[in-house]
């Protein structure tokens, strides 16, 4: 049985791989369209928000080094009931999110090569992708680490190429189109960039913030990491810093080279539009696919371990915690795979509907866990924690800021449109999204709670 564990730099790369996904390649123009030349500043503030939340989650990791991340933190801070509920909704949300990202890989790949995106074709590509990821995981942690590290280096390399190529173009031409952005108009003469307002900038920051999410899942597989209580608090903030620098430089260079393409392109991978060189375009396309494949690999590592951690704590049936000879959590992986494939298929691959299901639980996490860190600091936790060094700034001040930021995001979030469908100018309830929320937040917890109670009762009968 292999005992290889992820070291510090592999954890950093895993964090980067968990955060950088399709957004920076596919939709950088959305933030630019909101605030024009203020877009890099929006990403800067989003990075600060994400860093505060990331450091808070890293602070929790120094007190609790068990797998499960948010589940383990909530259980230690508030007790079994909150831990169970946090674990189930986190597991459901992460499984659905993995499915969303897998569909994104398939749709993007099909779009790039001009393939027919019928339900059958997408389903076939979807299943093949998931089987490939399953094989990668089953081959052992060493192989997984190599694939994860290479995919992270690949996506960073593609973004670095965009930056370097953009800088070379700027130096060779001596032209900087950055300030032209706010004067761009459409065919009717209407400005493509709205007038700057505080509320508009806030919404742009919120949009940019979601490009940094994913850090909260990094600690999920902490039992497969070396010294997680020491390495996670250092690795996650470092990953956020690297990503912030890459994002801001990428967006800034793209806006200098070809700002019009950023907000008007119809290409699937938006960053391709700023260049005219075919070879460069192809490299960026490959980088985009590597990026999305990489974040799927990262999700396949995090998500099953939430359920496995709960099984190890006897909060869901214990057979779920079984591992193969190669130390792979096969049972929890298969259950996760069923949800990741089944939910998108059931919803006919309607990504907006599925995304809202997986995104909502993040708000729940970003309030519960920071308050839990404060409980660790004050010593009011319900379960035993590690004797970590307490720091008032990272364990109290930043968690309070995290809660304030999250409440602010909650107030600015457009809940009505997220749970509605626009038909002929009228908003109608999106019953798929509503049912998905009810299933993940009510039905699934009740099912797992019933199965666990039955297993405990059977075990008690055997003891008697």
Secondary structure, DSSP 8 states (H G I E B T S, - for coil): -----B-HHHHHHHHHHHH--SHHHH-HHHHHHHHGGGHHHHHHHHHHHHHHHHHHHHHHHHH--STTTHHHHHHHHH-HHHHHHHHHHHHHHHHHHHHHHHHHHHHHHHHHHT----HHHHHHHHHHHHHHHHHHHHT-HHHHHHHHHHHHHHHHHHHHHHHHHHHHHHHHH----GGGGGG-B-TTS-BSS----HHHHHHHHHHHHTTSTTGGGGGGGGGGBTTHHHHHHHHHHHHHHHHHHHHHHHHHHHHHHHHHHHHH---SSGGGGG---HHHHHHHHHHHHHHHHHHHHHHHHHHHHHHHHHHHTTSS-GGGG---TTS--HHHHHHHHHHHHHHHHHTTT-HHHHHHHHHHHHHHHHHHHHHHHHHHHHT--SS--------HIIIIIHHHHHHHHHHHHHHHS-HHHHTEEEETTEEEE-HHHHHHHHIIIIIHHHHHHHHHHHHHHHHHHHH-
